[in-house]
């Protein structure tokens, strides 16, 4: 009568128990490793964001090569001189005997002495010290105005030493302003530092939300086994 209710094999019970314990341990270890990876990714994400916000060395390099009339070549991975058609005194393209236009390198806006001089004017505007400052609007505008006036006087006085064409003065000043203007405005009322803090918190909040969701799913998966 009671033969159908046979006693379970003790060895099988032990094997099942050990197997279940192993799965639980692996699940716990995987969750811990995942949390470590998430923490590292979260930290790297914040650091990369802040680095991107405050790394301005590329702008200095780009500004300097614009003064040299150079462009970035993706194929050779280096800055190369701009090229243009050779033109006669009437502005018409000059052609070779085979009928193809003659190509020449575009000369720099100034020599390296001039480039170094302008780097001295632009470098403070591309520094972390400035963009992380707390300036009023009057201070930012005054900084730009005074520096522009100093630069204009320097170029007017030393344009021969810098081997500049006077007709390029307006172009050079516009180029300088395009790179110099954004940074002081990022510092007005500490805007840049506030934005870095806000963005960092948003990345952290987003990562923590995803981490909690993964932990929840991990627990359900563990009990479902």
Secondary structure, 3 states (H helix, E strand, C coil): CCCCCCCCCHHHHHHHHHHHHHHHHHHHHHHHHHHHHHHHHHHHHHHHHHHHHHCCHHHHHHHHHHHCCEEEECCCCEEEECEEECECCCCCECECCCCCECEEECCCCCCHHHHHHHHHHHHHHHCHHHHCCCECHHHHHHHHHHHHHHHHHHHHHHCCCCCCCHHHHHHHHHHHHHHHHHHHHHCECCHHHHHHHHHHHHHHHHHHHHHHHHHHHHHHHHHHC
